[in-house]
Amino acid sequence: MDKAYDSERIHQIIHADFQSQSMIPVRNWHASYVSGKYRQIMSSSFDRKIYGRRNMAETVFLILKRLFGEIIHSRSYRQQ
């Protein structure tokens, strides 16, 4: 995720509900503090190399959109 998703609630959902580690860059790295328990955990373990791999996932989504289009024409969940 990019900086727009940097909120304590999103970090909490990722950690608590999905039992995963968030890699969302802090909006302001030059701030004297990062508030929130989960944001502090993420900022202390943020790895720019891992975050750089986000580009691969974005590329896959782009290819899928090019192949199948951005619109789902089916009405039922099963056909989607």
Distance bins in CASP14 RR format, pairs under 12 A and 6 or more apart:
PFRMAT RR
TARGET T0000
AUTHOR 0000-0000-0000
RMODE 2
METHOD distances of the structure
MODEL  1
1 7 0 0 0 0 0 1 0 0 0 0 0
1 10 1 0 0 1 0 0 0 0 0 0 0
1 11 0 0 0 0 1 0 0 0 0 0 0
1 13 0 0 0 0 0 1 0 0 0 0 0
1 14 0 0 0 0 1 0 0 0 0 0 0
1 20 0 0 0 0 0 1 0 0 0 0 0
1 22 1 0 0 1 0 0 0 0 0 0 0
1 23 1 0 0 1 0 0 0 0 0 0 0
1 24 1 0 1 0 0 0 0 0 0 0 0
1 25 0 0 0 0 1 0 0 0 0 0 0
1 26 0 0 0 0 0 1 0 0 0 0 0
1 27 0 0 0 0 0 1 0 0 0 0 0
1 42 0 0 0 0 0 1 0 0 0 0 0
1 51 0 0 0 0 1 0 0 0 0 0 0
1 54 1 0 0 1 0 0 0 0 0 0 0
1 57 0 0 0 0 0 1 0 0 0 0 0
1 58 0 0 0 0 0 1 0 0 0 0 0
2 10 0 0 0 0 0 1 0 0 0 0 0
2 23 0 0 0 0 0 1 0 0 0 0 0
2 24 1 0 0 1 0 0 0 0 0 0 0
2 25 1 0 0 1 0 0 0 0 0 0 0
2 26 0 0 0 0 0 1 0 0 0 0 0
2 27 0 0 0 0 1 0 0 0 0 0 0
2 51 0 0 0 0 1 0 0 0 0 0 0
2 52 0 0 0 0 0 1 0 0 0 0 0
2 54 0 0 0 0 1 0 0 0 0 0 0
2 55 0 0 0 0 0 1 0 0 0 0 0
2 58 0 0 0 0 1 0 0 0 0 0 0
3 10 0 0 0 0 0 1 0 0 0 0 0
3 23 0 0 0 0 0 1 0 0 0 0 0
3 24 1 0 0 1 0 0 0 0 0 0 0
3 25 1 0 1 0 0 0 0 0 0 0 0
3 26 1 0 0 1 0 0 0 0 0 0 0
3 27 1 0 1 0 0 0 0 0 0 0 0
3 28 0 0 0 0 1 0 0 0 0 0 0
3 29 0 0 0 0 1 0 0 0 0 0 0
3 46 0 0 0 0 0 1 0 0 0 0 0
3 51 0 0 0 0 0 1 0 0 0 0 0
4 10 0 0 0 0 1 0 0 0 0 0 0
4 24 0 0 0 0 1 0 0 0 0 0 0
4 25 0 0 0 0 0 1 0 0 0 0 0
4 27 0 0 0 0 1 0 0 0 0 0 0
5 11 0 0 0 0 1 0 0 0 0 0 0
5 13 0 0 0 0 0 1 0 0 0 0 0
5 14 0 0 0 0 1 0 0 0 0 0 0
5 22 0 0 0 0 1 0 0 0 0 0 0
5 23 0 0 0 0 0 1 0 0 0 0 0
5 24 1 0 1 0 0 0 0 0 0 0 0
5 25 0 0 0 0 1 0 0 0 0 0 0
5 26 0 0 0 0 0 1 0 0 0 0 0
5 27 0 0 0 0 1 0 0 0 0 0 0
5 39 0 0 0 0 0 1 0 0 0 0 0
5 42 0 0 0 0 0 1 0 0 0 0 0
5 54 0 0 0 0 0 1 0 0 0 0 0
6 14 0 0 0 0 0 1 0 0 0 0 0
6 22 0 0 0 0 1 0 0 0 0 0 0
6 23 0 0 0 0 0 1 0 0 0 0 0
6 24 1 0 1 0 0 0 0 0 0 0 0
6 25 1 0 0 1 0 0 0 0 0 0 0
6 26 1 0 1 0 0 0 0 0 0 0 0
6 27 1 0 1 0 0 0 0 0 0 0 0
6 28 0 0 0 0 1 0 0 0 0 0 0
6 29 0 0 0 0 0 1 0 0 0 0 0
6 31 0 0 0 0 0 1 0 0 0 0 0
6 34 0 0 0 0 1 0 0 0 0 0 0
6 35 0 0 0 0 0 1 0 0 0 0 0
6 36 0 0 0 0 0 1 0 0 0 0 0
6 38 0 0 0 0 0 1 0 0 0 0 0
6 39 1 0 0 1 0 0 0 0 0 0 0
6 42 0 0 0 0 1 0 0 0 0 0 0
6 43 0 0 0 0 1 0 0 0 0 0 0
6 46 0 0 0 0 0 1 0 0 0 0 0
7 13 0 0 0 0 1 0 0 0 0 0 0
7 14 0 0 0 0 0 1 0 0 0 0 0
7 22 0 0 0 0 0 1 0 0 0 0 0
7 24 0 0 0 0 1 0 0 0 0 0 0
7 26 0 0 0 0 0 1 0 0 0 0 0
7 27 0 0 0 0 1 0 0 0 0 0 0
7 34 0 0 0 0 0 1 0 0 0 0 0
7 35 0 0 0 0 0 1 0 0 0 0 0
7 36 0 0 0 0 1 0 0 0 0 0 0
7 38 0 0 0 0 1 0 0 0 0 0 0
7 39 0 0 0 0 1 0 0 0 0 0 0
7 42 0 0 0 0 0 1 0 0 0 0 0
8 14 0 0 0 0 0 1 0 0 0 0 0
8 15 0 0 0 0 0 1 0 0 0 0 0
8 16 0 0 0 0 0 1 0 0 0 0 0
8 22 0 0 0 0 0 1 0 0 0 0 0
8 24 0 0 0 0 0 1 0 0 0 0 0
8 26 0 0 0 0 0 1 0 0 0 0 0
8 27 0 0 0 0 0 1 0 0 0 0 0
8 34 0 0 0 0 1 0 0 0 0 0 0
8 35 1 0 0 1 0 0 0 0 0 0 0
8 36 1 0 1 0 0 0 0 0 0 0 0
8 37 1 0 0 1 0 0 0 0 0 0 0
8 38 1 0 0 1 0 0 0 0 0 0 0
8 39 1 0 1 0 0 0 0 0 0 0 0
8 40 0 0 0 0 1 0 0 0 0 0 0
8 41 0 0 0 0 0 1 0 0 0 0 0
8 42 0 0 0 0 0 1 0 0 0 0 0
8 43 0 0 0 0 0 1 0 0 0 0 0
9 15 0 0 0 0 0 1 0 0 0 0 0
9 16 0 0 0 0 0 1 0 0 0 0 0
9 17 0 0 0 0 0 1 0 0 0 0 0
9 22 0 0 0 0 0 1 0 0 0 0 0
9 24 0 0 0 0 0 1 0 0 0 0 0
9 36 0 0 0 0 0 1 0 0 0 0 0
9 37 0 0 0 0 0 1 0 0 0 0 0
9 38 0 0 0 0 1 0 0 0 0 0 0
9 39 0 0 0 0 0 1 0 0 0 0 0
10 16 0 0 0 0 0 1 0 0 0 0 0
10 17 0 0 0 0 0 1 0 0 0 0 0
10 18 0 0 0 0 0 1 0 0 0 0 0
10 20 0 0 0 0 0 1 0 0 0 0 0
10 22 1 0 0 1 0 0 0 0 0 0 0
10 23 0 0 0 0 0 1 0 0 0 0 0
10 24 1 0 0 1 0 0 0 0 0 0 0
10 36 0 0 0 0 0 1 0 0 0 0 0
10 38 0 0 0 0 1 0 0 0 0 0 0
10 39 0 0 0 0 1 0 0 0 0 0 0
10 42 0 0 0 0 0 1 0 0 0 0 0
11 17 0 0 0 0 0 1 0 0 0 0 0
11 18 0 0 0 0 0 1 0 0 0 0 0
11 20 0 0 0 0 0 1 0 0 0 0 0
11 21 0 0 0 0 1 0 0 0 0 0 0
11 22 1 0 1 0 0 0 0 0 0 0 0
11 23 0 0 0 0 0 1 0 0 0 0 0
11 24 1 0 0 1 0 0 0 0 0 0 0
11 25 0 0 0 0 0 1 0 0 0 0 0
11 26 0 0 0 0 0 1 0 0 0 0 0
11 34 0 0 0 0 0 1 0 0 0 0 0
11 35 0 0 0 0 0 1 0 0 0 0 0
11 36 0 0 0 0 1 0 0 0 0 0 0
11 37 0 0 0 0 1 0 0 0 0 0 0
11 38 1 1 0 0 0 0 0 0 0 0 0
11 39 1 0 1 0 0 0 0 0 0 0 0
11 40 0 0 0 0 1 0 0 0 0 0 0
11 41 1 0 0 1 0 0 0 0 0 0 0
11 42 1 0 1 0 0 0 0 0 0 0 0
11 43 0 0 0 0 1 0 0 0 0 0 0
11 45 0 0 0 0 0 1 0 0 0 0 0
11 46 0 0 0 0 0 1 0 0 0 0 0
12 18 0 0 0 0 0 1 0 0 0 0 0
12 20 0 0 0 0 0 1 0 0 0 0 0
12 22 0 0 0 0 1 0 0 0 0 0 0
12 24 0 0 0 0 0 1 0 0 0 0 0
12 36 0 0 0 0 1 0 0 0 0 0 0
12 37 1 0 0 1 0 0 0 0 0 0 0
12 38 1 0 1 0 0 0 0 0 0 0 0
12 39 0 0 0 0 1 0 0 0 0 0 0
12 40 0 0 0 0 0 1 0 0 0 0 0
12 41 0 0 0 0 0 1 0 0 0 0 0
12 42 0 0 0 0 0 1 0 0 0 0 0
13 19 0 0 0 0 0 1 0 0 0 0 0
13 20 0 0 0 0 1 0 0 0 0 0 0
13 22 0 0 0 0 1 0 0 0 0 0 0
13 24 0 0 0 0 0 1 0 0 0 0 0
13 38 0 0 0 0 1 0 0 0 0 0 0
14 20 1 0 1 0 0 0 0 0 0 0 0
14 21 1 0 0 1 0 0 0 0 0 0 0
14 22 1 0 1 0 0 0 0 0 0 0 0
14 23 0 0 0 0 1 0 0 0 0 0 0
14 24 0 0 0 0 1 0 0 0 0 0 0
14 38 1 0 0 1 0 0 0 0 0 0 0
14 39 0 0 0 0 0 1 0 0 0 0 0
14 41 0 0 0 0 0 1 0 0 0 0 0
14 42 0 0 0 0 1 0 0 0 0 0 0
15 21 1 0 0 1 0 0 0 0 0 0 0
15 22 1 0 0 1 0 0 0 0 0 0 0
15 23 0 0 0 0 0 1 0 0 0 0 0
15 24 0 0 0 0 0 1 0 0 0 0 0
15 36 0 0 0 0 0 1 0 0 0 0 0
15 37 0 0 0 0 1 0 0 0 0 0 0
15 38 1 0 1 0 0 0 0 0 0 0 0
15 39 0 0 0 0 0 1 0 0 0 0 0
15 40 0 0 0 0 0 1 0 0 0 0 0
15 41 1 0 0 1 0 0 0 0 0 0 0
15 42 0 0 0 0 1 0 0 0 0 0 0
15 45 0 0 0 0 0 1 0 0 0 0 0
16 22 0 0 0 0 0 1 0 0 0 0 0
16 37 0 0 0 0 0 1 0 0 0 0 0
16 38 0 0 0 0 1 0 0 0 0 0 0
16 41 0 0 0 0 0 1 0 0 0 0 0
17 38 0 0 0 0 0 1 0 0 0 0 0
20 38 0 0 0 0 0 1 0 0 0 0 0
20 42 0 0 0 0 0 1 0 0 0 0 0
21 38 0 0 0 0 0 1 0 0 0 0 0
21 41 0 0 0 0 1 0 0 0 0 0 0
21 42 1 0 0 1 0 0 0 0 0 0 0
21 44 0 0 0 0 0 1 0 0 0 0 0
21 45 1 0 0 1 0 0 0 0 0 0 0
21 46 0 0 0 0 1 0 0 0 0 0 0
21 47 0 0 0 0 1 0 0 0 0 0 0
21 50 0 0 0 0 1 0 0 0 0 0 0
21 51 0 0 0 0 0 1 0 0 0 0 0
22 38 1 0 0 1 0 0 0 0 0 0 0
22 39 0 0 0 0 1 0 0 0 0 0 0
22 40 0 0 0 0 0 1 0 0 0 0 0
22 41 0 0 0 0 1 0 0 0 0 0 0
22 42 1 0 1 0 0 0 0 0 0 0 0
22 43 0 0 0 0 0 1 0 0 0 0 0
22 45 0 0 0 0 1 0 0 0 0 0 0
22 46 0 0 0 0 1 0 0 0 0 0 0
22 47 0 0 0 0 0 1 0 0 0 0 0
22 50 0 0 0 0 0 1 0 0 0 0 0
22 51 0 0 0 0 0 1 0 0 0 0 0
22 54 0 0 0 0 0 1 0 0 0 0 0
23 41 0 0 0 0 0 1 0 0 0 0 0
23 42 1 0 0 1 0 0 0 0 0 0 0
23 43 0 0 0 0 0 1 0 0 0 0 0
23 45 0 0 0 0 1 0 0 0 0 0 0
23 46 1 0 0 1 0 0 0 0 0 0 0
23 47 1 0 0 1 0 0 0 0 0 0 0
23 48 0 0 0 0 1 0 0 0 0 0 0
23 49 0 0 0 0 0 1 0 0 0 0 0
23 50 1 0 1 0 0 0 0 0 0 0 0
23 51 1 0 1 0 0 0 0 0 0 0 0
23 52 0 0 0 0 1 0 0 0 0 0 0
23 53 0 0 0 0 1 0 0 0 0 0 0
23 54 1 0 0 1 0 0 0 0 0 0 0
23 57 0 0 0 0 0 1 0 0 0 0 0
24 34 0 0 0 0 0 1 0 0 0 0 0
24 38 0 0 0 0 0 1 0 0 0 0 0
24 39 0 0 0 0 1 0 0 0 0 0 0
24 41 0 0 0 0 0 1 0 0 0 0 0
24 42 1 0 0 1 0 0 0 0 0 0 0
24 43 0 0 0 0 1 0 0 0 0 0 0
24 45 0 0 0 0 0 1 0 0 0 0 0
24 46 0 0 0 0 1 0 0 0 0 0 0
24 50 0 0 0 0 0 1 0 0 0 0 0
24 51 0 0 0 0 1 0 0 0 0 0 0
24 54 0 0 0 0 1 0 0 0 0 0 0
25 34 0 0 0 0 0 1 0 0 0 0 0
25 39 0 0 0 0 0 1 0 0 0 0 0
25 42 0 0 0 0 1 0 0 0 0 0 0
25 43 0 0 0 0 1 0 0 0 0 0 0
25 46 1 0 0 1 0 0 0 0 0 0 0
25 47 0 0 0 0 0 1 0 0 0 0 0
25 48 0 0 0 0 1 0 0 0 0 0 0
25 50 0 0 0 0 0 1 0 0 0 0 0
25 51 1 0 0 1 0 0 0 0 0 0 0
25 52 0 0 0 0 0 1 0 0 0 0 0
25 54 0 0 0 0 0 1 0 0 0 0 0
26 33 0 0 0 0 0 1 0 0 0 0 0
26 34 1 0 1 0 0 0 0 0 0 0 0
26 35 0 0 0 0 0 1 0 0 0 0 0
26 36 0 0 0 0 0 1 0 0 0 0 0
26 38 0 0 0 0 0 1 0 0 0 0 0
26 39 1 0 0 1 0 0 0 0 0 0 0
26 40 0 0 0 0 1 0 0 0 0 0 0
26 41 0 0 0 0 0 1 0 0 0 0 0
26 42 1 0 0 1 0 0 0 0 0 0 0
26 43 1 0 1 0 0 0 0 0 0 0 0
26 44 0 0 0 0 0 1 0 0 0 0 0
26 46 1 0 0 1 0 0 0 0 0 0 0
26 51 0 0 0 0 0 1 0 0 0 0 0
27 34 0 0 0 0 1 0 0 0 0 0 0
27 35 0 0 0 0 0 1 0 0 0 0 0
27 39 0 0 0 0 1 0 0 0 0 0 0
27 43 0 0 0 0 0 1 0 0 0 0 0
28 34 0 0 0 0 1 0 0 0 0 0 0
28 35 0 0 0 0 0 1 0 0 0 0 0
28 39 0 0 0 0 0 1 0 0 0 0 0
28 43 0 0 0 0 0 1 0 0 0 0 0
29 43 0 0 0 0 1 0 0 0 0 0 0
29 46 0 0 0 0 1 0 0 0 0 0 0
29 48 0 0 0 0 0 1 0 0 0 0 0
31 39 0 0 0 0 0 1 0 0 0 0 0
31 40 0 0 0 0 0 1 0 0 0 0 0
31 43 0 0 0 0 1 0 0 0 0 0 0
33 39 0 0 0 0 1 0 0 0 0 0 0
33 40 0 0 0 0 1 0 0 0 0 0 0
33 43 0 0 0 0 1 0 0 0 0 0 0
34 40 1 0 1 0 0 0 0 0 0 0 0
34 41 0 0 0 0 1 0 0 0 0 0 0
34 42 0 0 0 0 1 0 0 0 0 0 0
34 43 1 0 1 0 0 0 0 0 0 0 0
34 44 0 0 0 0 1 0 0 0 0 0 0
34 46 0 0 0 0 0 1 0 0 0 0 0
35 43 0 0 0 0 0 1 0 0 0 0 0
36 42 0 0 0 0 1 0 0 0 0 0 0
36 43 0 0 0 0 1 0 0 0 0 0 0
36 44 0 0 0 0 0 1 0 0 0 0 0
37 43 0 0 0 0 0 1 0 0 0 0 0
37 44 0 0 0 0 0 1 0 0 0 0 0
38 44 0 0 0 0 0 1 0 0 0 0 0
38 45 0 0 0 0 0 1 0 0 0 0 0
39 45 0 0 0 0 0 1 0 0 0 0 0
39 46 0 0 0 0 0 1 0 0 0 0 0
40 46 0 0 0 0 0 1 0 0 0 0 0
42 50 0 0 0 0 0 1 0 0 0 0 0
42 51 0 0 0 0 0 1 0 0 0 0 0
45 51 0 0 0 0 0 1 0 0 0 0 0
46 52 0 0 0 0 0 1 0 0 0 0 0
47 53 0 0 0 0 1 0 0 0 0 0 0
47 54 0 0 0 0 0 1 0 0 0 0 0
48 54 0 0 0 0 0 1 0 0 0 0 0
49 55 0 0 0 0 0 1 0 0 0 0 0
50 56 0 0 0 0 0 1 0 0 0 0 0
50 57 0 0 0 0 0 1 0 0 0 0 0
51 57 0 0 0 0 0 1 0 0 0 0 0
51 58 0 0 0 0 0 1 0 0 0 0 0
52 58 0 0 0 0 0 1 0 0 0 0 0
52 59 0 0 0 0 0 1 0 0 0 0 0
53 59 0 0 0 0 0 1 0 0 0 0 0
53 60 0 0 0 0 0 1 0 0 0 0 0
54 60 0 0 0 0 0 1 0 0 0 0 0
54 61 0 0 0 0 0 1 0 0 0 0 0
55 61 0 0 0 0 0 1 0 0 0 0 0
55 62 0 0 0 0 0 1 0 0 0 0 0
56 62 0 0 0 0 0 1 0 0 0 0 0
56 63 0 0 0 0 0 1 0 0 0 0 0
57 63 0 0 0 0 0 1 0 0 0 0 0
57 64 0 0 0 0 0 1 0 0 0 0 0
58 64 0 0 0 0 0 1 0 0 0 0 0
58 65 0 0 0 0 0 1 0 0 0 0 0
59 65 0 0 0 0 0 1 0 0 0 0 0
59 66 0 0 0 0 0 1 0 0 0 0 0
60 66 0 0 0 0 0 1 0 0 0 0 0
60 67 0 0 0 0 0 1 0 0 0 0 0
61 67 0 0 0 0 0 1 0 0 0 0 0
61 68 0 0 0 0 0 1 0 0 0 0 0
61 69 0 0 0 0 0 1 0 0 0 0 0
61 70 0 0 0 0 0 1 0 0 0 0 0
62 68 0 0 0 0 0 1 0 0 0 0 0
62 69 0 0 0 0 0 1 0 0 0 0 0
62 70 0 0 0 0 0 1 0 0 0 0 0
63 69 0 0 0 0 0 1 0 0 0 0 0
64 70 0 0 0 0 1 0 0 0 0 0 0
64 72 0 0 0 0 0 1 0 0 0 0 0
65 71 0 0 0 0 1 0 0 0 0 0 0
65 72 0 0 0 0 0 1 0 0 0 0 0
68 74 0 0 0 0 0 1 0 0 0 0 0
68 80 0 0 0 0 0 1 0 0 0 0 0
71 80 0 0 0 0 0 1 0 0 0 0 0
72 79 0 0 0 0 1 0 0 0 0 0 0
72 80 1 0 1 0 0 0 0 0 0 0 0
73 79 0 0 0 0 1 0 0 0 0 0 0
73 80 0 0 0 0 1 0 0 0 0 0 0
74 80 1 0 1 0 0 0 0 0 0 0 0
END
